[in-house]
Amino acid sequence: MSETTLNNIKRNHCAIVIRTNLTGILKRRLIDMGITPGVVIKIKRIAPLGDPIEIRLRGYELSIRRSEAKKIIVKPVEVK
């Protein structure tokens, strides 16, 4: 499957981070929280109005803004 952005992944689906299109303090903050190339992210919940998105990675849950998710390039995967 081809690359897409994290905000396009549906609830209860997983994706592997390829890269981020972020700069500055926001890039540093997401790296510190564990969003790095190669990590598997699962979409847990999406707020009723679509923002924020709750994701699961590296054994914990994290909420991020949809605008941030649009800048995270991922590859969808099937995790069993």
PyMOL Python script that loads the backbone (N, CA, C, O; Angstrom):
from pymol import cmd

cmd.read_pdbstr("""\
ATOM      1  N   MET A   1       0.842  -1.182   0.000  1.00  0.00           N
ATOM      2  CA  MET A   1       0.000   0.000   0.000  1.00  0.00           C
ATOM      3  C   MET A   1       0.887   1.246   0.000  1.00  0.00           C
ATOM      4  O   MET A   1       2.013   1.214   0.497  1.00  0.00           O
ATOM      5  N   SER A   2       0.382   2.320  -0.550  1.00  0.00           N
ATOM      6  CA  SER A   2       1.189   3.528  -0.699  1.00  0.00           C
ATOM      7  C   SER A   2       1.191   4.389   0.564  1.00  0.00           C
ATOM      8  O   SER A   2       0.444   4.146   1.511  1.00  0.00           O
ATOM      9  N   GLU A   3       2.039   5.380   0.543  1.00  0.00           N
ATOM     10  CA  GLU A   3       2.155   6.292   1.687  1.00  0.00           C
ATOM     11  C   GLU A   3       0.964   7.233   1.746  1.00  0.00           C
ATOM     12  O   GLU A   3       0.376   7.589   0.725  1.00  0.00           O
ATOM     13  N   THR A   4       0.625   7.626   2.966  1.00  0.00           N
ATOM     14  CA  THR A   4      -0.451   8.579   3.214  1.00  0.00           C
ATOM     15  C   THR A   4      -0.093   9.358   4.476  1.00  0.00           C
ATOM     16  O   THR A   4       1.004   9.197   5.011  1.00  0.00           O
ATOM     17  N   THR A   5      -0.982  10.178   4.944  1.00  0.00           N
ATOM     18  CA  THR A   5      -0.738  10.890   6.194  1.00  0.00           C
ATOM     19  C   THR A   5      -1.538  10.232   7.314  1.00  0.00           C
ATOM     20  O   THR A   5      -2.532   9.549   7.064  1.00  0.00           O
ATOM     21  N   LEU A   6      -1.098  10.444   8.534  1.00  0.00           N
ATOM     22  CA  LEU A   6      -1.711   9.792   9.692  1.00  0.00           C
ATOM     23  C   LEU A   6      -3.183  10.162   9.851  1.00  0.00           C
ATOM     24  O   LEU A   6      -3.966   9.344  10.333  1.00  0.00           O
ATOM     25  N   ASN A   7      -3.573  11.359   9.462  1.00  0.00           N
ATOM     26  CA  ASN A   7      -4.978  11.745   9.619  1.00  0.00           C
ATOM     27  C   ASN A   7      -5.914  10.972   8.698  1.00  0.00           C
ATOM     28  O   ASN A   7      -7.127  11.010   8.900  1.00  0.00           O
ATOM     29  N   ASN A   8      -5.390  10.269   7.690  1.00  0.00           N
ATOM     30  CA  ASN A   8      -6.208   9.467   6.775  1.00  0.00           C
ATOM     31  C   ASN A   8      -6.406   8.029   7.243  1.00  0.00           C
ATOM     32  O   ASN A   8      -7.158   7.281   6.618  1.00  0.00           O
ATOM     33  N   ILE A   9      -5.753   7.632   8.318  1.00  0.00           N
ATOM     34  CA  ILE A   9      -5.892   6.263   8.834  1.00  0.00           C
ATOM     35  C   ILE A   9      -7.177   6.193   9.657  1.00  0.00           C
ATOM     36  O   ILE A   9      -7.466   7.076  10.464  1.00  0.00           O
ATOM     37  N   LYS A  10      -7.933   5.134   9.438  1.00  0.00           N
ATOM     38  CA  LYS A  10      -9.219   4.960  10.118  1.00  0.00           C
ATOM     39  C   LYS A  10      -9.027   4.409  11.529  1.00  0.00           C
ATOM     40  O   LYS A  10      -7.973   3.871  11.867  1.00  0.00           O
ATOM     41  N   ARG A  11     -10.069   4.556  12.338  1.00  0.00           N
ATOM     42  CA  ARG A  11     -10.074   4.065  13.723  1.00  0.00           C
ATOM     43  C   ARG A  11      -9.801   2.558  13.757  1.00  0.00           C
ATOM     44  O   ARG A  11     -10.311   1.808  12.925  1.00  0.00           O
ATOM     45  N   ASN A  12      -8.996   2.127  14.721  1.00  0.00           N
ATOM     46  CA  ASN A  12      -8.595   0.731  14.941  1.00  0.00           C
ATOM     47  C   ASN A  12      -7.706   0.165  13.834  1.00  0.00           C
ATOM     48  O   ASN A  12      -7.567  -1.053  13.724  1.00  0.00           O
ATOM     49  N   HIS A  13      -7.112   1.013  13.025  1.00  0.00           N
ATOM     50  CA  HIS A  13      -6.146   0.581  12.020  1.00  0.00           C
ATOM     51  C   HIS A  13      -4.759   1.063  12.431  1.00  0.00           C
ATOM     52  O   HIS A  13      -4.618   1.980  13.239  1.00  0.00           O
ATOM     53  N   CYS A  14      -3.736   0.423  11.855  1.00  0.00           N
ATOM     54  CA  CYS A  14      -2.343   0.729  12.213  1.00  0.00           C
ATOM     55  C   CYS A  14      -1.562   1.228  11.005  1.00  0.00           C
ATOM     56  O   CYS A  14      -1.932   0.991   9.855  1.00  0.00           O
ATOM     57  N   ALA A  15      -0.473   1.923  11.303  1.00  0.00           N
ATOM     58  CA  ALA A  15       0.420   2.417  10.261  1.00  0.00           C
ATOM     59  C   ALA A  15       1.829   2.551  10.834  1.00  0.00           C
ATOM     60  O   ALA A  15       2.011   2.723  12.039  1.00  0.00           O
ATOM     61  N   ILE A  16       2.813   2.470   9.953  1.00  0.00           N
ATOM     62  CA  ILE A  16       4.212   2.650  10.329  1.00  0.00           C
ATOM     63  C   ILE A  16       4.641   4.039   9.879  1.00  0.00           C
ATOM     64  O   ILE A  16       4.382   4.438   8.743  1.00  0.00           O
ATOM     65  N   VAL A  17       5.293   4.770  10.764  1.00  0.00           N
ATOM     66  CA  VAL A  17       5.769   6.121  10.438  1.00  0.00           C
ATOM     67  C   VAL A  17       6.939   6.015   9.457  1.00  0.00           C
ATOM     68  O   VAL A  17       7.901   5.286   9.696  1.00  0.00           O
ATOM     69  N   ILE A  18       6.838   6.751   8.356  1.00  0.00           N
ATOM     70  CA  ILE A  18       7.911   6.816   7.356  1.00  0.00           C
ATOM     71  C   ILE A  18       8.784   8.035   7.628  1.00  0.00           C
ATOM     72  O   ILE A  18      10.007   7.930   7.716  1.00  0.00           O
ATOM     73  N   ARG A  19       8.131   9.205   7.762  1.00  0.00           N
ATOM     74  CA  ARG A  19       8.850  10.448   8.053  1.00  0.00           C
ATOM     75  C   ARG A  19       7.839  11.497   8.508  1.00  0.00           C
ATOM     76  O   ARG A  19       6.630  11.274   8.455  1.00  0.00           O
ATOM     77  N   THR A  20       8.350  12.639   8.956  1.00  0.00           N
ATOM     78  CA  THR A  20       7.478  13.753   9.318  1.00  0.00           C
ATOM     79  C   THR A  20       7.857  14.978   8.506  1.00  0.00           C
ATOM     80  O   THR A  20       9.022  15.174   8.160  1.00  0.00           O
ATOM     81  N   ASN A  21       6.869  15.793   8.208  1.00  0.00           N
ATOM     82  CA  ASN A  21       7.103  17.053   7.495  1.00  0.00           C
ATOM     83  C   ASN A  21       6.964  18.202   8.481  1.00  0.00           C
ATOM     84  O   ASN A  21       6.238  19.165   8.233  1.00  0.00           O
ATOM     85  N   LEU A  22       7.655  18.093   9.585  1.00  0.00           N
ATOM     86  CA  LEU A  22       7.591  19.089  10.649  1.00  0.00           C
ATOM     87  C   LEU A  22       8.954  19.736  10.828  1.00  0.00           C
ATOM     88  O   LEU A  22       9.979  19.200  10.406  1.00  0.00           O
ATOM     89  N   THR A  23       8.943  20.902  11.463  1.00  0.00           N
ATOM     90  CA  THR A  23      10.199  21.582  11.762  1.00  0.00           C
ATOM     91  C   THR A  23      10.120  22.183  13.151  1.00  0.00           C
ATOM     92  O   THR A  23       9.048  22.280  13.749  1.00  0.00           O
ATOM     93  N   GLY A  24      11.258  22.575  13.640  1.00  0.00           N
ATOM     94  CA  GLY A  24      11.340  23.319  14.890  1.00  0.00           C
ATOM     95  C   GLY A  24      10.880  22.585  16.125  1.00  0.00           C
ATOM     96  O   GLY A  24      11.097  21.381  16.266  1.00  0.00           O
ATOM     97  N   ILE A  25      10.238  23.321  17.026  1.00  0.00           N
ATOM     98  CA  ILE A  25       9.855  22.811  18.333  1.00  0.00           C
ATOM     99  C   ILE A  25       8.812  21.707  18.236  1.00  0.00           C
ATOM    100  O   ILE A  25       8.817  20.780  19.046  1.00  0.00           O
ATOM    101  N   LEU A  26       7.924  21.794  17.261  1.00  0.00           N
ATOM    102  CA  LEU A  26       6.896  20.759  17.098  1.00  0.00           C
ATOM    103  C   LEU A  26       7.533  19.424  16.713  1.00  0.00           C
ATOM    104  O   LEU A  26       7.139  18.379  17.229  1.00  0.00           O
ATOM    105  N   LYS A  27       8.506  19.452  15.817  1.00  0.00           N
ATOM    106  CA  LYS A  27       9.208  18.229  15.432  1.00  0.00           C
ATOM    107  C   LYS A  27       9.920  17.618  16.645  1.00  0.00           C
ATOM    108  O   LYS A  27       9.849  16.409  16.865  1.00  0.00           O
ATOM    109  N   ARG A  28      10.597  18.449  17.420  1.00  0.00           N
ATOM    110  CA  ARG A  28      11.308  17.985  18.616  1.00  0.00           C
ATOM    111  C   ARG A  28      10.340  17.370  19.630  1.00  0.00           C
ATOM    112  O   ARG A  28      10.638  16.340  20.235  1.00  0.00           O
ATOM    113  N   ARG A  29       9.181  18.007  19.810  1.00  0.00           N
ATOM    114  CA  ARG A  29       8.192  17.521  20.774  1.00  0.00           C
ATOM    115  C   ARG A  29       7.655  16.147  20.367  1.00  0.00           C
ATOM    116  O   ARG A  29       7.526  15.258  21.209  1.00  0.00           O
ATOM    117  N   LEU A  30       7.341  15.970  19.080  1.00  0.00           N
ATOM    118  CA  LEU A  30       6.814  14.680  18.630  1.00  0.00           C
ATOM    119  C   LEU A  30       7.879  13.586  18.688  1.00  0.00           C
ATOM    120  O   LEU A  30       7.565  12.436  18.995  1.00  0.00           O
ATOM    121  N   ILE A  31       9.122  13.930  18.399  1.00  0.00           N
ATOM    122  CA  ILE A  31      10.211  12.952  18.523  1.00  0.00           C
ATOM    123  C   ILE A  31      10.373  12.547  19.982  1.00  0.00           C
ATOM    124  O   ILE A  31      10.547  11.366  20.281  1.00  0.00           O
ATOM    125  N   ASP A  32      10.317  13.516  20.894  1.00  0.00           N
ATOM    126  CA  ASP A  32      10.423  13.214  22.319  1.00  0.00           C
ATOM    127  C   ASP A  32       9.298  12.308  22.804  1.00  0.00           C
ATOM    128  O   ASP A  32       9.484  11.534  23.742  1.00  0.00           O
ATOM    129  N   MET A  33       8.140  12.401  22.174  1.00  0.00           N
ATOM    130  CA  MET A  33       7.001  11.555  22.550  1.00  0.00           C
ATOM    131  C   MET A  33       7.034  10.197  21.857  1.00  0.00           C
ATOM    132  O   MET A  33       6.153   9.367  22.083  1.00  0.00           O
ATOM    133  N   GLY A  34       8.040   9.961  21.018  1.00  0.00           N
ATOM    134  CA  GLY A  34       8.215   8.642  20.427  1.00  0.00           C
ATOM    135  C   GLY A  34       7.748   8.485  19.001  1.00  0.00           C
ATOM    136  O   GLY A  34       7.777   7.374  18.472  1.00  0.00           O
ATOM    137  N   ILE A  35       7.317   9.561  18.354  1.00  0.00           N
ATOM    138  CA  ILE A  35       6.875   9.471  16.963  1.00  0.00           C
ATOM    139  C   ILE A  35       8.110   9.635  16.076  1.00  0.00           C
ATOM    140  O   ILE A  35       8.484  10.740  15.686  1.00  0.00           O
ATOM    141  N   THR A  36       8.725   8.487  15.774  1.00  0.00           N
ATOM    142  CA  THR A  36       9.950   8.445  14.981  1.00  0.00           C
ATOM    143  C   THR A  36       9.765   7.452  13.836  1.00  0.00           C
ATOM    144  O   THR A  36       8.886   6.593  13.910  1.00  0.00           O
ATOM    145  N   PRO A  37      10.571   7.550  12.781  1.00  0.00           N
ATOM    146  CA  PRO A  37      10.443   6.601  11.675  1.00  0.00           C
ATOM    147  C   PRO A  37      10.558   5.154  12.154  1.00  0.00           C
ATOM    148  O   PRO A  37      11.433   4.814  12.950  1.00  0.00           O
ATOM    149  N   GLY A  38       9.654   4.309  11.650  1.00  0.00           N
ATOM    150  CA  GLY A  38       9.660   2.888  11.981  1.00  0.00           C
ATOM    151  C   GLY A  38       8.713   2.486  13.087  1.00  0.00           C
ATOM    152  O   GLY A  38       8.455   1.295  13.259  1.00  0.00           O
ATOM    153  N   VAL A  39       8.182   3.437  13.846  1.00  0.00           N
ATOM    154  CA  VAL A  39       7.285   3.103  14.950  1.00  0.00           C
ATOM    155  C   VAL A  39       5.883   2.808  14.391  1.00  0.00           C
ATOM    156  O   VAL A  39       5.424   3.457  13.451  1.00  0.00           O
ATOM    157  N   VAL A  40       5.217   1.812  14.995  1.00  0.00           N
ATOM    158  CA  VAL A  40       3.849   1.453  14.614  1.00  0.00           C
ATOM    159  C   VAL A  40       2.884   2.260  15.470  1.00  0.00           C
ATOM    160  O   VAL A  40       3.001   2.294  16.695  1.00  0.00           O
ATOM    161  N   ILE A  41       1.930   2.907  14.813  1.00  0.00           N
ATOM    162  CA  ILE A  41       0.917   3.713  15.487  1.00  0.00           C
ATOM    163  C   ILE A  41      -0.458   3.124  15.186  1.00  0.00           C
ATOM    164  O   ILE A  41      -0.772   2.795  14.042  1.00  0.00           O
ATOM    165  N   LYS A  42      -1.269   2.999  16.233  1.00  0.00           N
ATOM    166  CA  LYS A  42      -2.654   2.540  16.067  1.00  0.00           C
ATOM    167  C   LYS A  42      -3.584   3.693  16.423  1.00  0.00           C
ATOM    168  O   LYS A  42      -3.409   4.350  17.449  1.00  0.00           O
ATOM    169  N   ILE A  43      -4.568   3.931  15.571  1.00  0.00           N
ATOM    170  CA  ILE A  43      -5.573   4.960  15.841  1.00  0.00           C
ATOM    171  C   ILE A  43      -6.591   4.359  16.801  1.00  0.00           C
ATOM    172  O   ILE A  43      -7.289   3.406  16.454  1.00  0.00           O
ATOM    173  N   LYS A  44      -6.675   4.911  18.001  1.00  0.00           N
ATOM    174  CA  LYS A  44      -7.590   4.396  19.024  1.00  0.00           C
ATOM    175  C   LYS A  44      -8.954   5.071  18.966  1.00  0.00           C
ATOM    176  O   LYS A  44      -9.980   4.391  18.931  1.00  0.00           O
ATOM    177  N   ARG A  45      -8.975   6.388  18.955  1.00  0.00           N
ATOM    178  CA  ARG A  45     -10.225   7.143  18.955  1.00  0.00           C
ATOM    179  C   ARG A  45     -10.055   8.422  18.161  1.00  0.00           C
ATOM    180  O   ARG A  45      -8.959   8.964  18.023  1.00  0.00           O
ATOM    181  N   ILE A  46     -11.183   8.881  17.646  1.00  0.00           N
ATOM    182  CA  ILE A  46     -11.219  10.181  16.984  1.00  0.00           C
ATOM    183  C   ILE A  46     -12.355  10.956  17.639  1.00  0.00           C
ATOM    184  O   ILE A  46     -13.472  10.449  17.743  1.00  0.00           O
ATOM    185  N   ALA A  47     -12.083  12.167  18.076  1.00  0.00           N
ATOM    186  CA  ALA A  47     -13.093  12.979  18.749  1.00  0.00           C
ATOM    187  C   ALA A  47     -14.300  13.184  17.825  1.00  0.00           C
ATOM    188  O   ALA A  47     -14.157  13.133  16.603  1.00  0.00           O
ATOM    189  N   PRO A  48     -15.482  13.415  18.396  1.00  0.00           N
ATOM    190  CA  PRO A  48     -16.693  13.570  17.583  1.00  0.00           C
ATOM    191  C   PRO A  48     -16.582  14.623  16.471  1.00  0.00           C
ATOM    192  O   PRO A  48     -17.139  14.432  15.390  1.00  0.00           O
ATOM    193  N   LEU A  49     -15.890  15.702  16.717  1.00  0.00           N
ATOM    194  CA  LEU A  49     -15.724  16.717  15.678  1.00  0.00           C
ATOM    195  C   LEU A  49     -14.434  16.520  14.878  1.00  0.00           C
ATOM    196  O   LEU A  49     -14.075  17.370  14.063  1.00  0.00           O
ATOM    197  N   GLY A  50     -13.733  15.395  15.108  1.00  0.00           N
ATOM    198  CA  GLY A  50     -12.553  15.051  14.329  1.00  0.00           C
ATOM    199  C   GLY A  50     -11.218  15.507  14.886  1.00  0.00           C
ATOM    200  O   GLY A  50     -10.170  15.195  14.319  1.00  0.00           O
ATOM    201  N   ASP A  51     -11.242  16.241  15.987  1.00  0.00           N
ATOM    202  CA  ASP A  51      -9.985  16.747  16.541  1.00  0.00           C
ATOM    203  C   ASP A  51     -10.086  16.763  18.054  1.00  0.00           C
ATOM    204  O   ASP A  51     -11.025  17.381  18.556  1.00  0.00           O
ATOM    205  N   PRO A  52      -9.226  16.154  18.812  1.00  0.00           N
ATOM    206  CA  PRO A  52      -7.959  15.515  18.454  1.00  0.00           C
ATOM    207  C   PRO A  52      -8.147  14.034  18.094  1.00  0.00           C
ATOM    208  O   PRO A  52      -9.256  13.500  18.110  1.00  0.00           O
ATOM    209  N   ILE A  53      -7.024  13.404  17.774  1.00  0.00           N
ATOM    210  CA  ILE A  53      -6.967  11.978  17.469  1.00  0.00           C
ATOM    211  C   ILE A  53      -6.178  11.315  18.580  1.00  0.00           C
ATOM    212  O   ILE A  53      -5.094  11.782  18.932  1.00  0.00           O
ATOM    213  N   GLU A  54      -6.704  10.227  19.140  1.00  0.00           N
ATOM    214  CA  GLU A  54      -5.968   9.478  20.163  1.00  0.00           C
ATOM    215  C   GLU A  54      -5.268   8.306  19.480  1.00  0.00           C
ATOM    216  O   GLU A  54      -5.895   7.497  18.797  1.00  0.00           O
ATOM    217  N   ILE A  55      -3.945   8.235  19.682  1.00  0.00           N
ATOM    218  CA  ILE A  55      -3.152   7.174  19.070  1.00  0.00           C
ATOM    219  C   ILE A  55      -2.458   6.351  20.152  1.00  0.00           C
ATOM    220  O   ILE A  55      -2.262   6.815  21.275  1.00  0.00           O
ATOM    221  N   ARG A  56      -2.092   5.124  19.794  1.00  0.00           N
ATOM    222  CA  ARG A  56      -1.338   4.253  20.701  1.00  0.00           C
ATOM    223  C   ARG A  56      -0.017   3.909  20.029  1.00  0.00           C
ATOM    224  O   ARG A  56       0.013   3.441  18.890  1.00  0.00           O
ATOM    225  N   LEU A  57       1.079   4.147  20.751  1.00  0.00           N
ATOM    226  CA  LEU A  57       2.395   3.812  20.260  1.00  0.00           C
ATOM    227  C   LEU A  57       3.313   3.540  21.439  1.00  0.00           C
ATOM    228  O   LEU A  57       3.160   4.138  22.504  1.00  0.00           O
ATOM    229  N   ARG A  58       4.252   2.654  21.251  1.00  0.00           N
ATOM    230  CA  ARG A  58       5.264   2.347  22.266  1.00  0.00           C
ATOM    231  C   ARG A  58       4.676   2.078  23.655  1.00  0.00           C
ATOM    232  O   ARG A  58       5.300   2.395  24.668  1.00  0.00           O
ATOM    233  N   GLY A  59       3.468   1.491  23.699  1.00  0.00           N
ATOM    234  CA  GLY A  59       2.879   1.086  24.970  1.00  0.00           C
ATOM    235  C   GLY A  59       2.109   2.162  25.717  1.00  0.00           C
ATOM    236  O   GLY A  59       1.740   1.951  26.872  1.00  0.00           O
ATOM    237  N   TYR A  60       1.853   3.314  25.095  1.00  0.00           N
ATOM    238  CA  TYR A  60       1.054   4.338  25.766  1.00  0.00           C
ATOM    239  C   TYR A  60       0.167   5.054  24.752  1.00  0.00           C
ATOM    240  O   TYR A  60       0.378   4.957  23.543  1.00  0.00           O
ATOM    241  N   GLU A  61      -0.835   5.779  25.268  1.00  0.00           N
ATOM    242  CA  GLU A  61      -1.740   6.541  24.424  1.00  0.00           C
ATOM    243  C   GLU A  61      -1.382   8.023  24.439  1.00  0.00           C
ATOM    244  O   GLU A  61      -0.909   8.560  25.440  1.00  0.00           O
ATOM    245  N   LEU A  62      -1.620   8.655  23.314  1.00  0.00           N
ATOM    246  CA  LEU A  62      -1.262  10.047  23.128  1.00  0.00           C
ATOM    247  C   LEU A  62      -2.325  10.699  22.247  1.00  0.00           C
ATOM    248  O   LEU A  62      -2.789  10.089  21.284  1.00  0.00           O
ATOM    249  N   SER A  63      -2.707  11.914  22.564  1.00  0.00           N
ATOM    250  CA  SER A  63      -3.636  12.668  21.718  1.00  0.00           C
ATOM    251  C   SER A  63      -2.862  13.732  20.960  1.00  0.00           C
ATOM    252  O   SER A  63      -2.058  14.469  21.531  1.00  0.00           O
ATOM    253  N   ILE A  64      -3.124  13.794  19.654  1.00  0.00           N
ATOM    254  CA  ILE A  64      -2.481  14.806  18.825  1.00  0.00           C
ATOM    255  C   ILE A  64      -3.542  15.526  17.999  1.00  0.00           C
ATOM    256  O   ILE A  64      -4.628  14.998  17.761  1.00  0.00           O
ATOM    257  N   ARG A  65      -3.217  16.710  17.579  1.00  0.00           N
ATOM    258  CA  ARG A  65      -4.127  17.486  16.739  1.00  0.00           C
ATOM    259  C   ARG A  65      -4.160  16.910  15.325  1.00  0.00           C
ATOM    260  O   ARG A  65      -3.180  16.331  14.856  1.00  0.00           O
ATOM    261  N   ARG A  66      -5.275  17.073  14.669  1.00  0.00           N
ATOM    262  CA  ARG A  66      -5.394  16.617  13.277  1.00  0.00           C
ATOM    263  C   ARG A  66      -4.380  17.362  12.394  1.00  0.00           C
ATOM    264  O   ARG A  66      -3.840  16.776  11.455  1.00  0.00           O
ATOM    265  N   SER A  67      -4.118  18.631  12.680  1.00  0.00           N
ATOM    266  CA  SER A  67      -3.140  19.392  11.883  1.00  0.00           C
ATOM    267  C   SER A  67      -1.739  18.794  12.007  1.00  0.00           C
ATOM    268  O   SER A  67      -0.965  18.829  11.050  1.00  0.00           O
ATOM    269  N   GLU A  68      -1.408  18.243  13.182  1.00  0.00           N
ATOM    270  CA  GLU A  68      -0.119  17.566  13.366  1.00  0.00           C
ATOM    271  C   GLU A  68      -0.118  16.235  12.628  1.00  0.00           C
ATOM    272  O   GLU A  68       0.879  15.871  12.004  1.00  0.00           O
ATOM    273  N   ALA A  69      -1.235  15.504  12.696  1.00  0.00           N
ATOM    274  CA  ALA A  69      -1.335  14.204  12.033  1.00  0.00           C
ATOM    275  C   ALA A  69      -1.198  14.338  10.519  1.00  0.00           C
ATOM    276  O   ALA A  69      -0.718  13.414   9.862  1.00  0.00           O
ATOM    277  N   LYS A  70      -1.607  15.465   9.960  1.00  0.00           N
ATOM    278  CA  LYS A  70      -1.500  15.691   8.519  1.00  0.00           C
ATOM    279  C   LYS A  70      -0.053  15.802   8.064  1.00  0.00           C
ATOM    280  O   LYS A  70       0.230  15.671   6.873  1.00  0.00           O
ATOM    281  N   LYS A  71       0.859  16.041   8.984  1.00  0.00           N
ATOM    282  CA  LYS A  71       2.270  16.205   8.639  1.00  0.00           C
ATOM    283  C   LYS A  71       3.111  14.971   8.960  1.00  0.00           C
ATOM    284  O   LYS A  71       4.335  15.004   8.834  1.00  0.00           O
ATOM    285  N   ILE A  72       2.460  13.884   9.374  1.00  0.00           N
ATOM    286  CA  ILE A  72       3.161  12.632   9.672  1.00  0.00           C
ATOM    287  C   ILE A  72       2.868  11.653   8.538  1.00  0.00           C
ATOM    288  O   ILE A  72       1.732  11.209   8.372  1.00  0.00           O
ATOM    289  N   ILE A  73       3.899  11.320   7.758  1.00  0.00           N
ATOM    290  CA  ILE A  73       3.758  10.431   6.613  1.00  0.00           C
ATOM    291  C   ILE A  73       3.890   8.989   7.106  1.00  0.00           C
ATOM    292  O   ILE A  73       4.863   8.634   7.771  1.00  0.00           O
ATOM    293  N   VAL A  74       2.887   8.158   6.766  1.00  0.00           N
ATOM    294  CA  VAL A  74       2.852   6.777   7.245  1.00  0.00           C
ATOM    295  C   VAL A  74       2.541   5.814   6.107  1.00  0.00           C
ATOM    296  O   VAL A  74       2.116   6.214   5.023  1.00  0.00           O
ATOM    297  N   LYS A  75       2.766   4.538   6.386  1.00  0.00           N
ATOM    298  CA  LYS A  75       2.386   3.465   5.473  1.00  0.00           C
ATOM    299  C   LYS A  75       1.440   2.557   6.238  1.00  0.00           C
ATOM    300  O   LYS A  75       1.837   1.980   7.250  1.00  0.00           O
ATOM    301  N   PRO A  76       0.194   2.412   5.782  1.00  0.00           N
ATOM    302  CA  PRO A  76      -0.763   1.530   6.471  1.00  0.00           C
ATOM    303  C   PRO A  76      -0.260   0.085   6.510  1.00  0.00           C
ATOM    304  O   PRO A  76       0.346  -0.394   5.551  1.00  0.00           O
ATOM    305  N   VAL A  77      -0.515  -0.602   7.620  1.00  0.00           N
ATOM    306  CA  VAL A  77      -0.118  -2.008   7.757  1.00  0.00           C
ATOM    307  C   VAL A  77      -1.256  -2.790   8.394  1.00  0.00           C
ATOM    308  O   VAL A  77      -2.127  -2.228   9.059  1.00  0.00           O
ATOM    309  N   GLU A  78      -1.228  -4.089   8.176  1.00  0.00           N
ATOM    310  CA  GLU A  78      -2.163  -5.001   8.823  1.00  0.00           C
ATOM    311  C   GLU A  78      -1.450  -5.611  10.019  1.00  0.00           C
ATOM    312  O   GLU A  78      -0.449  -6.308   9.860  1.00  0.00           O
ATOM    313  N   VAL A  79      -1.959  -5.351  11.209  1.00  0.00           N
ATOM    314  CA  VAL A  79      -1.390  -5.920  12.430  1.00  0.00           C
ATOM    315  C   VAL A  79      -2.412  -6.871  13.019  1.00  0.00           C
ATOM    316  O   VAL A  79      -3.577  -6.517  13.201  1.00  0.00           O
ATOM    317  N   LYS A  80      -1.967  -8.079  13.315  1.00  0.00           N
ATOM    318  CA  LYS A  80      -2.894  -9.085  13.842  1.00  0.00           C
ATOM    319  C   LYS A  80      -2.730  -9.263  15.307  1.00  0.00           C
ATOM    320  O   LYS A  80      -3.433 -10.072  15.913  1.00  0.00           O
TER     321      LYS A  80
END
""", "prot")
cmd.dss("prot")
cmd.show_as("cartoon", "prot")
cmd.util.cbc("prot")
cmd.orient("prot")
